[in-house]
């Protein structure tokens, strides 16, 4: 008696029960659950409503054995400690979950060799697709690991010329930094420093392009522009700005190409007793909580980081469902949020 009761409690509803509840044929339920195109909207709604009422969950393992799909996606990021990637991963996972996929997250810790190892590991897990934000675009071993694969790939803020089948979700960093630089030039700044990530990454190159465009558009002197490519670390941001501040002609404004670098820049300014928004102007990339909570709040080149993840996942799902050799690239916008950290050049000596 108890066994029968427990069996009833723990038994899972079957596809036959869904068909009975919906009042349709078993084959109709199967077509709906397998996303066939020849299903009317009313039929789809009827079946899905019945499945929801019963708490029916499809057997992904059995379905995967039939279709060759694991319903999993691999997402490789280059730095799990960076809040930026947390937002992107959250957006991607939410979108994948709605599409019926789970996500495996891997971290390369900024190491190109680890990029390759993690990609191999994800492929060994038989993931159906890859979302990648790799540590270095110019490492041949990474391209070699990917270029002969048929697995759908979406790059996040990266481009691999040797992997022509890799689609990408990009950000218009060039326009964002151009807008930020024009804002600083309008305030009277000429000696502007950009401290950004390695030149081997597209966002860093685009940011340099943006500053150059701003100087050209306004007729400002290019030799007043200071560019530094550093590792994505607070230590690199701190040491680089301390070096620039110690020069005979230090910058009056700084643009940080990463929120991790920003932390180091703030440390350097504190060591030199320089007040943000009074003694020096400061602009950051990405609107993280630190930029809003800092006193004064920091002007930022903002982008919707959650949307980046959602867009990457949505594009990948499309590629997995409709395989294509056609490269797809989506470029997302930025916006300049002006706060109290940007000020005219200080007239006091430093």
N, C-alpha and C positions, 0 to 999 in steps of 0.2 A: 504493500500500500504506500509506504513512505517512498520507496523507489520510484513508483509511478508518479507521485507528486513532484519529486525532485526532477525527474526526467522532463516533466511538463514545464517546470520552472526554468530549467537550464537549456531546453531545446531551442534551437534557432529556427525562425520561420524560413520556409523553403520557397523556391520560385513557383511551385505549384500553388502554395497558399496565396501568394501575391496575385497569381492569375485568377484564382477563385474570388478573392476580395475585389479585384478590379472588374470581374465579369468578362474577361477576355481569354483568348486562347493562349496556351503556354508559349507558342511561337511568337506571339505579339509581345509578351513580356520579354522574351529573349532579345528581340530586335530593339526594344526600347533600351534595355540595360547595356546593350553592346553598341549603342549610338548609331544605329542604322539610319540612313537618310530617308528611307521609304516609310517613315512613320509620321502620322499626322500629329499636330500639336495637341489636339484633344486626347488622342490615344496616349501620347507621352505623359501628359498631365495626369491622366487617369491611373496609369501604371505607377508613376512615381509617387502619387498620393497614397495609393494602396501600400506600396513598399514602405513609405514613411510611417503610416499608421501601424503596420505590423512590426516595425523596427528591423526590416530586412536589410542585411548587409551582404553584398556580393562577395563570393569567394574569390579574392584576387589571385590566390595561388593557382586555383584550378583554371581561372581565366587566363592567367599568365602562361600556364602550360600549353593552352590551346593556341594562344596568340604569339608566344615567344616574348612577351613583355613582362618585366618585373614591377612595373608601375612605381619605379623609383628613379630619382634624378640626383646626380652628384653636383654639389656646389662647392667649388674650391675658391677660398679667399686667401689673400696674402698676409693678413694680419688680424687675427681674431680679437686682439685687444683694442682695435680701433672702433669706436662707437659707430662710425659710418657704416661698416660692414654689418653690424648688428641690425641696423635699420633696413639695409638692403636685403639681408637674409630673411628678415621677418616678412617683408613684402613678398619675396619670392615664395616662401613656404606657405603663406596664406593663399596665394593664387594657385599653387600646385595642389594644395589640399582640396580646394574647391573643384579642381579638375580630376581628382581621384589619384593623385600621386603623393608619395612620401619623399622626403629629401634627406640625403646624407651630406653632412657638412664636413669639409676637410679644410685644414689650415696649413699653409706652406711656410708660415713664419718669415716671410720675406726672402726665402731661399729658393732660387731657381732650380736647384737640384731636387729640392723637396717638392717643387711643383710637379716635376716629372714622376717622382715616386707616388705622389698622391693621385695623379691622373691615372697611373697604372693600377693603383689600388681600387679606384672607383670603377674602372673598366672591368677589373676582376670580379667586382660585385654585380656585374651585368646591368649597370644602370641603363635606362633607356635614352638618356640625354645628359649633357654636361652644361653647367653654367660656370664660367671661369673668370676670375679676376686675378690673374697670375702676377708674380713678383717682377718679371722682366720680359718684355716683348722681344728682345733681341737675342735670347738664348736659343741656339739652334736645336738643342736637344728637346726643348719643349715643342717646337714646331714639328720636329721629326716624329715625336710621339703622337701627334694629332693628324698630320696631313694626309695619311693614307687610310684613316678611319672613315667609316660610313655613319658613325654615330652623330646625331644632331648636336651642334655646339653653338652656344651663345656666349659671347665675350662681354664682360661688363667693364666699360671704360678702357678697353684694350683693343688693339688690332694686331693681327698676325698675317702679314702679307704672304707668307709661305703656306698658309692654310686657307685657301680660297673658299672653302665651304663653311667657314666659321662666320656666322652672323654676329651682329654686335648691337648693344645698347650703349650709346655714347652720350656724353654731356658736352654742351657747347661752352667749354672752359675758356676758349679764346674770347668769345663775346663777353663773358662774365668778367674776366680780368681787364679787358679793354674798357668796359664801363667803370670798373673800380679805379683804374688808372686815370681816366678822364675826370672822375670825381676829385681825385687828389690833385691833378694838375689845375683844375678850376679853383681849388683852395689856395693855390700858389706854390705847391711842392714841385721841386725839380729833381732833387736827389731822392729817388725812390728805389727801395730794395725789394726784390722778390726772392724769398727763400722758399724753394719748392723741392719736390722729390727728384729722383734720378732722371737723367735725360733719356734713359732707355724706355720711359713710360710716356704714352701719348698725352695724358693730362698735363704733365710737366712741360712738354714741348708746346702744347697749345697755350698754356699760360704765358710763356715767353712770347709767343706770336701775338697774343692779346695786348701785352704791354707795348711791343714794337708798333702795333697798329695804332695804339693811342698816341704814342709819341709822334708818329708820322702824320696822323690826322690833325694834331694840334700844332705841329711845327716845333715841338719841344726838342731839346738837344738829347740825342741818343746817348752821348757819353755821360750823361747824368744818371743813367739807369744802371743799377747794380743787380747782377743776377748770380744766384748761388744755387747749385744743385747739391742736395744733401740726402742722406738716408732719412727714412721716415722714422725719426726718433726725437724725443724731447732733448736729449743730449746734443744731437746735431744742430737743432734749432738754437739752443742756448749758446753753444760755442761759436757758431757762425755769426750770430748777431753781436756777441761780445767783440769778435774780431772786427766787424764792420763799424761798431761804435767807437772802437779804438783808433780808427784811421783818421788822417788829417781832415778829411771831408766826409763826415759820417752822414748816413741817410736821415732825412727828416720824416720819412714815412716808410712803413714796412707792410708788404703783403705776404701773408703766410699761405703756402700752397697745401697745407695739411693741418688738421686740428691737433695732430700729435706734435708736429713742429711748433704749433702755436703755444703749447705748454712750455716748451723750452724758451721761446721768444719772451714770454711773460716773465720767466725766471730771470733772464738776462736783463730785462728792463728793471726788475726789482733790485737786482744787484747794483745797477748803475743809478738807482734812485730816480728813474725817469718816469714821469706820470703819463699814462696813456690818455690821449685826448687833450693834453696840455703841452707836454714837452715833446711828444712824438705822436704821429698819427699811425693807426694800426687797422688793418683790414684782414679778416680771416676768410677761409673757404669753408663752407658748410655751416649751417645754423644749428650747432649743437647747444645743449643747455649751458655750457660754460660761457659761450659768447653772449648770451642774454643775461646771465646772472652776474657776470663780471661787472665791477664798478670802475669805470663806466661801462655800459653795455657796448659790445664790439660790433662795428660795421661788418657785414658779411656778404659774401657772394653765395647766395642760397640756392639750393636745388631740392627737389622733392625726393629724398633718398629712398623712402618707402616705394614711391612710384617706379624708381629705377628697378628695384627687385621685382615688383609686379609686372613691369614691362618685359623684363628678361624672361620671367617664367611664362608669361603669356605667349611670347614669341617662340620659346622652346616647345611649349605644348602644341602650337600650330605646326612647327617643323616635325615633331614626332608623329602627329596625326596625318600630315601631308608632306612626306619627304620630298625635298627639292634640292637641286644643286644651285639654285639661284641665291646669291648672297643677299641678305636683308640687313639693312642698317637703319637704326632709329636714333635720331639725335634729339635729346631732351634739353629744354632751356634752363637758364639760370636767371636769377633776379638779384639786384643789389638792394640790400636793406641797410639804409644809412642810420647809424646810431651815433652816440656821443664820443666814440673813440677816434673819429676823424675830425681834425681841426686844422687851421692854417699853420704854416711853419712857425715854430717858436722863435721869438726874437731874443730869448735869453741864451747866453753862451752855455756850451756843454763841455 
